[in-house]
């Protein structure tokens, strides 16, 4: 499954339940690249509920789109759990990201082990998020991004040899 990614150009609906969640994981031949919402999915009422993503390079990437995401767990993403670009404005509730960057042994770049990256004029609403055992940071906010992040627990951001380690990194942005 190395390099495999689900591209969303319309509407994606994932409706797991607490007793029967949906899972996306690797088949053991390498890391997949998760789900990518493209600008063509904006306004399409995509939603994810009760999903676990495991052993991915990226969990969810969002480019100029607005999905609703609830009860998402991302285990062991190599680079970024949730990545936002180009005015992305998702609503995310009840997020858990665990073990980001733990598989990276000899990094050649700094951008790994990040829980959520909010960039390029994105403005998400994130409520109730738990980040644990990350290498670089729980939340990166950059590129004139805004939005609201509340009720966050950050534990054990351990270290990245090529970047400043932080719980929350805020650069050229204004997030509440």
Secondary structure, DSSP 8 states (H G I E B T S, - for coil): -TT--EEESS--EEE--SSS-EEE---SSS-B--EEE-GGGTTS--EEEEEEEESBSEEEEEES---EEEEEEEE--SSEEEEEESS---EEEEEEEE-TTTT-SS-SSS--SEEEEE-SS-EEEEEEEEEEEESSEEEEE-SS-EEEEEEEEEEEE---TTS--EEEEE-S----
